[in-house]
Amino acid sequence: MKQISFKLLIVITLFLNGCGYHLLGTGSTLPKHLKTIFIPVFTNSSTQPEIHRQLTSSVINSFVTDGRVKVVRNSKSDMVLTGDLFYYELKTVSFNSNNFATGHIVKLAVNVEVTDKANNKPYLKQTLRAEWNYKATSDIVGTESARLAALEQAYRVLGNRLVSLLINKF
């Protein structure tokens, strides 16, 4: 009986090893020749000036933090990721009894394209959207700080989603 259990354990182990299972953040569906990426500052065709710079920094940080694709200068890259932040909306979603806006949502959308430089063709083309809510206070400075923090969270969501789409294809 022990002999059968041991053989069954070996067969199951070999089967699971061959199924392509891996820990999240350790595998990649990228072709072997795509190991480095260049990310220039995104363009901004939205109604909100200058937010594209922070978005670009957050996307770069997502790739650096993940570590499976190295962010490098254009001359040393296998891929180029370009993006256009084309949509920004600040929407009020709740009010208090004095008709004071208390809840807001920041919405962003970006078109991104990753080009495989070796084959000189697009590898990924996608529109990504993110939103984050925040609470307003009677203090203008506190409300603006909350809006900026919400934007930072939305940038992080977009950056992490982009890493996942590029490297894991989901």
N, C-alpha and C positions, 0 to 999 in steps of 0.2 A: 504494500500500500504506500509506503514512504517513497518507493522507487517511482510509482506513477505520479504522485504529488510533485516530486522533484522535477520529473520530465515535463509535467504540465506547467510548472512555474517557469521553466526555461523557455518553453514554447511561447507562453504569454509574454515574457520579457522580450524575446526576440521580435515578436509581432509588434509590440508597442514601440520598440526602437525603430522599426522600419516604417512606422506610420507618419513620421514627420512631426511628431509632437515636440515642442520645445517650450521653454519658459518664455513668457512675454518679455520683450525687450532684449532677447538674445539672438533671435533668428532674423532672417531677411529674405524677402522675395526678389530683391534687386539682382539684376545680372551681375556676374562676378567683376566685370570691368567698371562698374559704377561704385566708386568708393569715396569720392570727394565731391563737394558741391560749393558753388559760388552763389552768394545771395546778395545782389545789389539792392540799394534802397528801393522799396516799392514806390510806384507812382501813386498819386492821390487825385482821383477825379470825384471825390465825395464833396459834400458841402462843408466839411469841418477841416480847416487848415492844420497842417503839421502833424496830424495823428499818425500818418503813415510811417514816420521815422521810428516811433516807439513800437509800432506793430512789427516793423522789420527787425528791430532789436530783439523783440520777444520771439520771433520765428527763429532767428539765429540761435538764441539761447536754448530753444527747444531742441535743435539739432545738436548743439554742443553738449547739453545735459544727457541726451540719449546716447551719444557717442558712437553709434554704428556707422555713421557717415560723417566724414571729417569736413568741416567748413574751412575753405582755403580761398586764396586769391584766384581770380578768373584764369590766369595763365596756367595754374596748376590743377584746375578742376576737370572732373569727368562730366559734371552736370552743371547747368545754370538754372536757378529758380528765380523767375521774375513774377512780380505780383502787382496788381492794381487794386487799391482800396477804392471801390467805386460807390459804396453806400454807407452812410452814417445816419442814424436816426436816434433822437432822444425823445422818448414817448412817456408822457405822464399817465400813470395807471391807477393812482388812488389819491383821494383827497380826505382831509379831516372835516370835522363839523363846521369849521370856519372857512371852508372852501380853499384851504391851503394845500398845495400839492405835497403829498407825503411819500409817494412811491413813483419811481421812474424805471424805465428799461432803456439801456443803451443797446442799439442794434448795429452790427457791422456786416459787410459782405465784401469779399475780395475774390478777384479772378487770379488764379495762379497757373503758371505753366513751368514745367521742368523739361529742359531740353537735354537729351543725350548728345554730348559734343562729339563722341567718336562716330556715331551714326548720323549726326546732324539732323535729328528728327525729334519731335516732341515725345517725351516718355509719359508725361502726365499733364492733363489739362483739366482743371476743376474750378468750380465756383464753391466757395466755402462761406458759411454764415455763422455768426455767433451773436449771442445776446447775454446780457447780465443785468440783473436788477439791483437797485439800491434804494435806500431810504433817505429822504430829505429831512433836514432839520430846520429850525427857525434861524440857525446860524448860516449865513451865506458861505463862509469859508468852509465850514463843516460839510455842507452839501456839495460844494465843488470838490472837496477832497474825496467824498464818497463817489462822485461821478468819475473821477480819475482812477480810483481803485476799481470801479466796475469796468472801466475801459481796460485796465491792466489784466483783469480776469478774463475778459473777452479775448484779448490778444493771446493770452496763455492758452485758452481753449483752441483758438485757431492754429497756433503754432504746434501744439501737441497733436491735433487732428491731422495737420499736414505731414508731420513726421510719420504718423501711423499709416496714412494713405500711401506715402511714397515707399516706405520700407516694408510694410506688412500688407499693403493692398487692401486695407479695411480701415 
